[in-house]
Amino acid sequence: MAIHLTKESKVLVQGMTGGEGMKHTRRMLAAGTNVVGGVNPRKAGRSVDFDDRRVPVFGSVAEGMDATGADVTVVFVPPAFARAAVTEAADAGIGLAVVITEGIPVHDSVAFIAHARRKGTRVIGPNCPGLITPGQSNAGIIPADITKPGRIGLVSKSGTLTYQLMYELRDTGFSTCVGIGGDPVVGTTHIDCLAAFQDDPDTDLVVLIGEIGGDAEERAAAYIRDHVTKPVVGYIAGFTAPEGRTMGHAGAIVSGSSGTAQAKKEALEAAGVRVGDTPTQTAQQVLAVLNADG
C-alpha cells in the first residue's frame, strides 16, 4: 500500500488561497490528490476553481473536516502563523499535518509538535517538501512526474536529494517518499518512517537520506540494527562540506567528529546499511540489492 498517505486520503490546504498554496494545490490536484478544501478564515464560504475542479474554502480546519471528512492538512501559511495553524489542526483532531513552511522559529516548532503529539496528530516537517505515494496522492511540493509506483520506500532530510533519488530510480518506482525536513526539530523522524516501512507489505527496500549535523542518522542506525529486517541503502549529504563552515539546513551543525558525514556513514554501515558516496552510486546500490534479492 503506502505509509501515511494513500488515494483514500482527503486533504485540506491551509493557506490555499495564497500564491504558494494556489500553485501547489493545482499541482497536487493534477497528481490525483483528493484536495477537498482550503482553509482561510477571511475567505470562508468562497471557492477556488482549479481547471475542472472547484475547491471550497472553509473558515477553520474543524469546519473543513466536518464538511468533507478530511484527514490530512498541508500547511502553506507564513512562518509567523504556522504555530497557530498546526495547533488549530491538531485541536480539530486531524490525523496528519504536513508543514511545508520554512523559517519557523524553533521554539514555535517545538511547541506545535509537542501539542500535536498530545492530540494524536502526526506532523511531517516543518521546512519539508511533504510526501508522495506515486500514483495515489501527493501532499506537498514534491514533483509528481519524476517517478512511478514501485516497492522502494524513501525517507529524506533533503528535498533536493529526495527528488534526485526518485528520478535516479524512476524505472523501479516507490511506495512512498517522505521528506521529513532538515530543521533541528521535526515532527516525524527517520526512525518513524523506518518503522512504518518495515510494517508496509508493499515496501521491499528503504532508502535513507541524511546529512551532516545532529545525531538522527546514528540513532536511525541503532534502530535499523535492532528492528529493521528489510534492506536499507543510505546516502549522507555533506562529505565535501568545508570544515568550520555553516551549511544550509538549520539542523546541519557539526561539533568535532560528531555529526560528520563520515561518522554517520560508519554508524549506518555498522548496522548493515550500504551507503553510497554519491546519489548516483546510491541508486546503483539499490538496484544491486533488488537484483540480488529478485
SVG drawing of the C-alpha trace seen along z (x, -y; Angstrom):
<svg xmlns="http://www.w3.org/2000/svg" viewBox="-20 -38 58 51">
<polyline fill="none" stroke="black" stroke-width="0.4" points="0.0,0.0 1.9,-3.0 2.7,-4.8 0.8,-7.9 -0.8,-8.9 -3.0,-6.9 -5.5,-7.6 -8.2,-7.5 -6.6,-10.5 -8.8,-13.6 -6.6,-16.7 -7.2,-20.2 -4.7,-23.1 -4.2,-25.7 -3.1,-28.8 -4.6,-27.5 -5.6,-31.0 -2.0,-32.4 0.4,-32.4 2.3,-29.2 -0.8,-27.5 -2.6,-28.1 0.4,-26.9 0.9,-23.7 -2.7,-22.9 -3.0,-22.9 0.0,-20.5 -1.4,-18.3 -4.8,-18.0 -3.0,-17.2 -1.2,-14.4 -4.5,-12.9 -4.6,-14.1 -8.1,-14.4 -7.9,-18.0 -11.3,-18.6 -10.9,-22.1 -8.8,-25.1 -8.7,-26.9 -8.7,-30.7 -11.0,-32.4 -11.1,-35.6 -12.4,-33.8 -14.7,-31.2 -17.6,-30.4 -15.9,-31.1 -14.5,-28.5 -11.5,-28.4 -11.5,-27.0 -8.6,-24.8 -9.1,-23.8 -12.0,-21.4 -12.1,-21.2 -13.9,-23.7 -12.5,-23.6 -14.4,-25.2 -12.7,-27.4 -13.6,-26.8 -13.1,-29.1 -11.3,-26.6 -9.8,-23.1 -12.6,-21.8 -15.2,-23.2 -13.4,-21.6 -13.2,-18.2 -16.9,-18.3 -17.9,-19.1 -15.5,-16.7 -14.1,-14.1 -10.6,-15.4 -7.8,-13.5 -4.7,-15.4 -3.8,-19.1 -1.0,-20.7 0.3,-23.9 1.5,-26.7 1.0,-29.6 3.8,-32.2 6.2,-31.3 4.6,-33.7 1.3,-31.9 2.5,-28.3 2.2,-27.6 -1.4,-28.7 -2.2,-26.8 -0.8,-23.5 -2.3,-23.9 -5.7,-24.5 -5.4,-21.4 -4.3,-19.3 -7.2,-20.6 -9.6,-19.6 -8.3,-16.1 -6.7,-15.8 -4.5,-12.7 -1.7,-14.2 -0.3,-17.8 2.3,-18.3 4.1,-21.6 5.8,-22.9 6.7,-26.4 10.3,-27.2 11.8,-29.7 9.6,-28.8 11.2,-29.8 12.5,-26.6 10.5,-27.4 7.3,-27.5 8.1,-24.2 8.8,-22.6 5.5,-23.9 3.3,-22.8 4.9,-19.4 4.5,-18.7 0.9,-19.8 0.2,-17.7 1.7,-14.6 -0.6,-15.1 -3.6,-15.4 -2.6,-12.3 -1.7,-14.3 1.4,-13.3 3.4,-16.2 5.7,-15.9 8.1,-18.8 8.4,-21.7 10.6,-23.0 10.0,-19.9 8.8,-19.0 6.0,-16.8 5.3,-13.2 4.1,-11.4 2.7,-8.0 3.2,-7.9 0.1,-7.1 -2.1,-7.8 -1.6,-11.1 0.8,-13.9 0.8,-16.2 3.3,-19.0 5.7,-20.2 7.4,-17.0 7.2,-16.8 4.8,-14.0 6.0,-13.2 9.6,-12.1 8.9,-8.6 6.3,-5.9 4.7,-3.5 7.0,-0.8 8.3,1.0 11.0,-1.3 10.4,-3.4 12.3,-6.7 12.9,-8.9 15.0,-12.0 16.1,-15.2 16.8,-16.9 14.1,-17.9 16.5,-18.2 18.0,-14.7 14.5,-13.3 13.8,-14.4 17.2,-13.2 16.8,-9.7 13.3,-9.5 14.5,-10.4 17.5,-8.1 15.2,-5.2 12.3,-6.2 12.2,-3.0 11.9,-1.0 9.5,-3.2 8.5,-4.0 5.8,-3.0 6.0,-6.3 8.6,-9.1 8.7,-11.2 10.7,-14.4 11.0,-14.9 12.7,-18.3 16.1,-19.4 15.3,-21.7 16.7,-20.8 13.2,-19.7 10.9,-17.8 7.6,-16.0 8.5,-12.8 11.9,-11.2 13.9,-8.7 13.0,-6.1 9.3,-6.8 9.4,-6.2 11.7,-3.1 9.2,-1.6 6.3,-2.3 8.2,-1.0 9.2,2.2 5.4,2.8 4.4,2.0 3.9,5.2 4.4,3.4 7.8,1.9 10.7,4.2 13.7,1.8 14.2,-1.5 16.4,-4.4 17.5,-6.7 19.0,-10.1 20.6,-12.0 23.0,-14.9 25.7,-16.3 24.7,-17.6 23.0,-16.2 22.7,-12.5 19.5,-11.5 21.3,-9.1 23.2,-7.5 20.0,-6.9 18.4,-5.5 21.4,-3.2 20.8,-1.8 17.1,-1.3 17.9,0.5 20.3,2.8 17.7,3.8 14.4,3.6 14.6,3.5 14.8,6.7 14.3,5.2 17.4,4.0 18.3,0.3 20.5,-1.8 21.8,-5.2 23.3,-8.4 24.7,-11.2 24.9,-14.7 27.9,-16.7 31.1,-14.7 32.6,-17.7 31.4,-20.3 34.3,-22.6 35.3,-22.3 34.1,-25.1 31.6,-26.4 27.9,-26.8 25.9,-24.9 22.4,-25.4 20.0,-23.4 19.3,-24.7 20.0,-21.2 23.4,-20.9 25.5,-21.6 28.7,-19.7 30.7,-19.5 34.1,-17.9 33.7,-14.5 30.1,-14.2 27.6,-14.8 30.1,-14.4 29.2,-12.6 32.0,-10.0 30.7,-9.3 27.2,-8.8 28.3,-6.6 30.3,-4.4 27.3,-4.1 25.0,-3.0 27.5,-0.6 28.0,1.0 24.2,1.6 24.4,3.4 23.3,0.4 25.0,-0.1 26.0,-3.8 26.7,-5.4 29.3,-8.1 27.1,-9.9 23.4,-9.9 24.0,-8.0 26.1,-5.4 23.4,-5.1 20.8,-4.4 23.1,-1.8 23.4,-0.1 19.6,0.0 19.4,1.8 22.1,4.2 20.3,5.2 17.0,5.6 18.5,7.6 20.3,9.8 17.1,10.4 15.0,10.8"/>
</svg>
